[in-house]
Amino acid sequence: MKAMQLHETPQGLTLRPAQVLQPKPDPAEILVKVHAAGIIPTELNWEPTTHTKTGDKRPNAIPSHEFSGVVAAKGSEVTDFAIGQTVYGMNDWFTDGALAEFCITQPPSIAAKPSTLTDEEAATVPISALTAWQALFDRAKLQPKERILIHGGSGGVGTFAVQLAHRHGAYVISTASTKNISLVKRLGADEVIDYKTTLFQNVVHDVDVVLDTVGGETLDLSWSVLKPQGRLVTIVSDIADLADPRAKNSFFIVEPKQNQLIEVAKLLDTGSLKTFVNATVPFEDAPTAYTGPLPNALGYGKTVITLTSGGPAVTTSS
């Protein structure tokens, strides 16, 4: 099958197309024929992308761990998905991802694809929506009528976080760039701060929750706007480099949860939740999606790699 593999060069990490063996599912695994894969530009430098769980280097890794596609094969122990079923979801960060014609995943990490969404739209959802959901409700325990500040309200995670917090009855304050202020307001933000012209710490005070998707100085300054018992959650991957133990304790990595994928799909299909494709990039041009900027991109939402149809998978039950 065709895939994009990560290689080390004197100029840094780079993606190259390759022909690799199509993986085979173990008894408890599923093989997905990938139609579209969502990308996170910073992923190529993440530890799970380049290393195993034991810390050893993992050469020639295939990135992207969220996708939309079709069940192509399944192991003998898999009973809740059928060959040919359209699905969306995630796979393990430390394994080869979805920037290939096929990828391996586990049943708890996927769900039926939202029926009203295209594959490209569905591929923007799993990691971003679950990150927002888990940050707001599993980690921050956001309550109705609480005040929340969401940094980066027009980003992949931010667009979902604003909508979910608004639906939950919270008072939503968000930062965004000038051109995306109206979008974030339409998504449900009660206040939107133009971070290019206004210092949020000068106008925001006494919030119950901060959701940080930016990191750096934005994260450092966010502690001052919290109530004494306020909660901060951050998803920035380089948080381990910070000395502040509060930041380390506030960081989390999204987990695949089928029940949440199912609930998110329902919200999407009823129109209660919206997702946005920043740009679609053909498989052959995948490296440009990580380096950007991309022509004709919306400037909000998530970029998606589309895969053209390849050869059939070997269908098997074991």
Protein Blocks (a to p, Z undefined) as FASTA:
>chain_A
ZZddddddfkbccddddddddddddfkbccdddfbdcddfklmmgmklmpcfkopacehi
aehjbdcdddfbdcfklmkbcehiacdddddfkbccfkbfbdcddfklgccddfkbcfkl
mmmmmmmmmmmmmmmmmmnopaehiacddehklbmklmmmmmmmmmnopacdddddfklm
mmmmmnopabdcdfklpcfklmgghifbdcdfkgpjllmmmmmmpcfkbccddfbfklmm
pmblklmmmgccddddfklmmmmmmmmmnopaccddfbacdfklmmmmmnopcehiahia
jddddddddddddddfZZ
